[in-house]
């Protein structure tokens, strides 16, 4: 796997396919491999080049705790410039959507379009309490049994429809037990995911945007994603039914269609 030193750390990244480049930014604690299950094959099939990377603080990329959203955006900018792919389309998931917004705001010359998947511009009381609890758990040094952790992640990130499907949930629990979020930067990423956007920053984003929310998402519920779409100068908004925060994995066909149709559409104001 290729790595490139950007801003003093090694960034694990991949380039797949050929055509107009699309940079994909993953959320808290996740590696670039999450995109390769469904989104990368769909983009390549549609004639795009998919560029993925693992954010700092999550192996196999380098970097320890204590970084800022600006650092993550600078990593993304540095990778775009190093690969010579700007201006390009950018797709961000959850915390990755926050990074994508920051890149689009500070370096509009590098972002042609922006897809924000499961984003939120602020944490309401419940979301703030959940993040604070996760940080407190991380600070406690307690190690949860892998199966227990998998069950909690399933309850937090999957839809009731998936949770009620015995065959699907058995597979999900096995995957989640093996795919534990980890890394020296996880705590910092959790803190950044809880930070609030400033409304004036969203208003400065000039790239056309598509906001994709998931109907059963309790981590980034649709009403918080809608606030982002309403604040952006040029954006449309879509809600995918029957999926939770992992909607890009639960309903990949619908999500992929929303992404590729937006990237293929003429560059006019989205309704």
C-alpha positions as CSV (number, residue, x, y, z in Angstrom):
1,X,0.0,0.0,0.0
2,X,1.4,3.4,-0.9
3,X,2.2,5.9,1.8
4,X,3.2,9.6,1.4
5,X,4.6,11.9,3.9
6,X,2.2,14.9,4.2
7,X,2.7,17.5,7.0
8,X,5.3,15.3,8.6
9,X,3.3,12.1,8.9
10,X,2.8,9.1,6.7
11,X,-0.6,9.0,5.0
12,X,-1.8,5.6,3.8
13,X,-3.6,6.1,0.4
14,X,-4.8,4.3,-2.7
15,X,-5.8,5.3,-6.3
16,X,-8.2,3.0,-8.1
17,X,-9.6,3.3,-11.6
18,X,-9.1,6.1,-14.1
19,X,-11.1,9.1,-15.0
20,X,-12.1,12.3,-13.1
21,X,-10.7,11.9,-9.6
22,X,-12.9,11.6,-6.5
23,X,-11.3,11.9,-3.1
24,X,-13.1,10.0,-0.3
25,X,-12.6,11.0,3.4
26,X,-13.6,8.5,6.1
27,X,-15.1,9.2,9.5
28,X,-13.9,8.7,13.1
29,X,-11.7,5.7,13.8
30,X,-12.1,4.1,10.3
31,X,-9.5,3.3,7.7
32,X,-9.8,3.9,4.0
33,X,-10.7,0.2,3.5
34,X,-14.3,1.0,4.4
35,X,-14.8,2.8,1.1
36,X,-13.5,-0.1,-0.9
37,X,-16.4,-2.4,0.0
38,X,-19.0,-0.6,-2.1
39,X,-18.2,3.0,-3.0
40,X,-14.9,2.5,-4.8
41,X,-16.2,-0.3,-7.1
42,X,-19.2,1.9,-7.9
43,X,-17.2,4.9,-8.8
44,X,-14.7,3.0,-10.9
45,X,-17.6,1.3,-12.8
46,X,-18.9,4.8,-13.5
47,X,-15.6,5.9,-15.0
48,X,-14.1,7.8,-12.0
49,X,-10.8,7.4,-10.3
50,X,-11.4,6.8,-6.6
51,X,-8.7,8.2,-4.3
52,X,-8.9,7.0,-0.7
53,X,-6.7,7.6,2.4
54,X,-6.7,6.9,6.1
55,X,-6.8,9.9,8.3
56,X,-4.0,10.7,10.7
57,X,-4.1,9.0,14.0
58,X,-5.6,5.8,12.6
59,X,-3.2,3.0,11.5
60,X,-1.7,2.4,9.1
61,X,-1.4,6.2,8.7
62,X,0.9,7.9,11.2
63,X,0.2,10.7,13.7
64,X,-0.7,10.8,17.4
65,X,-3.3,12.6,19.4
66,X,-3.7,16.4,19.8
67,X,-4.3,17.4,16.2
68,X,-7.0,19.8,15.0
69,X,-9.6,19.9,12.2
70,X,-7.2,22.3,10.5
71,X,-4.5,19.6,10.6
72,X,-6.8,17.1,9.0
73,X,-7.9,19.5,6.3
74,X,-4.2,20.4,5.7
75,X,-3.4,16.6,5.3
76,X,-6.2,16.4,2.7
77,X,-5.0,19.5,0.9
78,X,-1.5,18.2,0.9
79,X,-2.5,14.9,-0.6
80,X,-4.6,16.5,-3.3
81,X,-1.6,18.7,-4.2
82,X,0.9,15.9,-4.0
83,X,-1.1,13.7,-6.3
84,X,-1.9,16.6,-8.6
85,X,-5.6,15.8,-8.8
86,X,-7.1,19.2,-7.9
87,X,-9.7,20.5,-8.5
88,X,-11.5,17.3,-7.7
89,X,-14.8,16.1,-6.3
90,X,-14.6,15.3,-2.6
91,X,-16.8,12.9,-0.6
92,X,-16.8,12.9,3.2
93,X,-18.4,10.6,5.7
94,X,-19.4,11.9,9.2
95,X,-16.2,13.4,10.5
96,X,-14.8,13.1,7.0
97,X,-17.7,15.4,5.9
98,X,-16.5,18.0,8.4
99,X,-13.0,17.8,6.9
100,X,-14.4,18.1,3.4
101,X,-16.3,21.2,4.4
102,X,-13.1,22.7,5.8
103,X,-11.2,22.0,2.7
104,X,-13.9,23.4,0.4
105,X,-14.0,26.5,2.6
106,X,-10.3,27.2,2.8
107,X,-9.2,25.9,-0.6
108,X,-12.1,26.3,-3.0
109,X,-9.6,26.0,-5.9
110,X,-9.1,22.3,-5.0
111,X,-12.7,21.3,-4.7
112,X,-15.0,21.0,-7.7
113,X,-18.0,19.4,-5.9
114,X,-18.6,18.1,-2.4
115,X,-20.8,15.2,-1.2
116,X,-21.4,15.3,2.6
117,X,-22.6,11.9,3.9
118,X,-24.1,11.6,7.3
119,X,-22.9,15.1,8.4
120,X,-23.9,17.3,11.3
121,X,-23.0,21.0,11.9
122,X,-23.5,20.8,15.7
123,X,-24.1,18.4,18.5
124,X,-27.5,18.6,20.2
125,X,-27.7,17.5,23.9
126,X,-28.0,13.8,23.2
127,X,-25.2,13.7,20.6
128,X,-22.9,15.7,22.9
129,X,-23.7,13.3,25.8
130,X,-22.9,10.2,23.6
131,X,-19.5,11.7,22.5
132,X,-18.7,12.7,26.1
133,X,-19.5,9.2,27.2
134,X,-17.2,7.6,24.5
135,X,-14.4,10.0,25.5
136,X,-14.8,9.1,29.2
137,X,-14.7,5.4,28.3
138,X,-11.5,5.9,26.3
139,X,-9.9,7.9,29.2
140,X,-10.9,5.2,31.8
141,X,-8.6,2.6,30.3
142,X,-11.4,0.0,30.4
143,X,-11.2,-2.6,27.6
144,X,-14.7,-3.8,26.7
145,X,-15.1,-7.4,25.5
146,X,-15.1,-7.4,21.7
147,X,-18.6,-9.0,21.4
148,X,-20.1,-6.4,23.7
149,X,-18.4,-3.6,21.8
150,X,-19.8,-5.0,18.5
151,X,-23.3,-5.2,19.9
152,X,-23.1,-1.6,21.1
153,X,-21.8,-0.4,17.7
154,X,-24.5,-2.3,15.9
155,X,-27.2,-0.7,18.1
156,X,-25.7,2.8,17.6
157,X,-25.0,2.6,13.8
158,X,-27.5,0.3,12.2
159,X,-31.2,0.7,11.4
160,X,-34.0,-1.1,13.2
161,X,-34.7,-3.0,9.9
162,X,-31.2,-4.4,9.9
163,X,-31.2,-5.2,13.6
164,X,-34.4,-7.2,13.2
165,X,-33.0,-9.3,10.3
166,X,-31.4,-12.3,12.0
167,X,-29.2,-13.3,9.0
168,X,-27.9,-9.8,8.4
169,X,-27.3,-8.9,12.0
170,X,-25.3,-12.2,12.6
171,X,-23.0,-11.1,9.7
172,X,-22.7,-7.5,11.0
173,X,-21.8,-8.6,14.5
174,X,-19.0,-10.8,13.2
175,X,-17.7,-8.0,11.1
176,X,-18.0,-5.4,13.9
177,X,-16.2,-7.7,16.4
178,X,-13.2,-7.8,14.1
179,X,-13.3,-4.2,12.9
180,X,-12.7,-2.4,16.2
181,X,-12.1,1.4,15.9
182,X,-8.7,2.0,17.3
183,X,-5.6,4.2,17.0
184,X,-3.7,6.9,18.9
185,X,-5.8,9.6,17.3
186,X,-9.2,8.1,17.9
187,X,-9.9,10.2,21.0
188,X,-9.0,13.4,19.2
189,X,-11.2,12.4,16.3
190,X,-14.1,11.9,18.7
191,X,-13.6,15.4,20.1
192,X,-13.5,16.9,16.6
193,X,-16.6,15.2,15.6
194,X,-18.5,16.9,18.5
195,X,-17.3,20.4,17.6
196,X,-19.8,22.9,16.1
197,X,-19.5,24.5,12.7
198,X,-19.8,28.3,12.4
199,X,-22.6,29.3,10.2
200,X,-20.5,31.9,8.4
201,X,-18.0,29.2,7.5
202,X,-20.7,27.1,5.8
203,X,-21.8,30.2,3.9
204,X,-18.4,30.6,2.4
205,X,-18.4,27.3,0.7
206,X,-18.8,27.9,-3.1
207,X,-18.6,24.4,-4.5
208,X,-21.9,22.7,-5.3
209,X,-22.8,20.3,-2.5
210,X,-25.0,17.3,-2.0
211,X,-26.0,16.4,1.6
212,X,-27.0,12.7,2.2
213,X,-28.6,11.8,5.5
214,X,-29.8,8.4,6.7
215,X,-33.3,8.2,8.0
216,X,-32.5,6.0,11.1
217,X,-29.2,7.6,11.9
218,X,-28.9,8.4,15.7
219,X,-25.3,9.6,15.4
220,X,-26.0,12.3,12.8
221,X,-29.8,12.5,12.5
222,X,-31.4,13.9,9.4
223,X,-32.5,17.1,11.1
224,X,-28.9,18.0,11.9
225,X,-27.8,17.2,8.3
226,X,-30.7,19.4,7.0
227,X,-29.3,22.4,8.9
228,X,-26.1,22.0,6.9
229,X,-27.9,21.8,3.6
230,X,-29.9,24.9,4.5
231,X,-26.8,26.9,5.4
232,X,-24.8,26.1,2.3
233,X,-25.1,28.5,-0.7
234,X,-25.6,25.7,-3.2
235,X,-26.7,22.4,-2.0
236,X,-29.4,19.8,-2.3
237,X,-30.5,17.3,0.4
238,X,-31.5,13.6,0.3
239,X,-32.6,11.2,3.0
240,X,-32.0,7.5,2.4
241,X,-34.6,5.3,4.2
242,X,-34.1,2.2,6.3
243,X,-30.5,2.8,7.3
244,X,-28.5,4.1,10.2
245,X,-25.1,5.9,10.5
246,X,-23.6,3.0,8.4
247,X,-26.0,3.7,5.6
248,X,-23.3,3.8,3.1
249,X,-22.8,0.1,3.9
250,X,-26.4,-0.8,4.7
251,X,-27.9,0.8,1.5
252,X,-24.9,1.1,-0.8
253,X,-26.8,1.0,-4.1
254,X,-28.9,4.0,-3.2
255,X,-26.0,5.9,-1.7
256,X,-23.8,5.2,-4.6
257,X,-26.4,6.3,-7.1
258,X,-26.9,9.6,-5.2
259,X,-23.1,10.2,-5.3
260,X,-22.5,9.3,-9.0
261,X,-25.5,11.1,-10.3
262,X,-24.5,14.2,-8.6
263,X,-20.9,14.0,-9.8
264,X,-22.2,13.4,-13.4
265,X,-24.8,16.2,-13.4
266,X,-24.0,19.4,-15.3
267,X,-22.4,22.0,-13.0
268,X,-25.5,24.1,-12.3
269,X,-27.2,25.1,-9.1
270,X,-28.6,22.0,-7.4
271,X,-32.2,22.2,-6.3
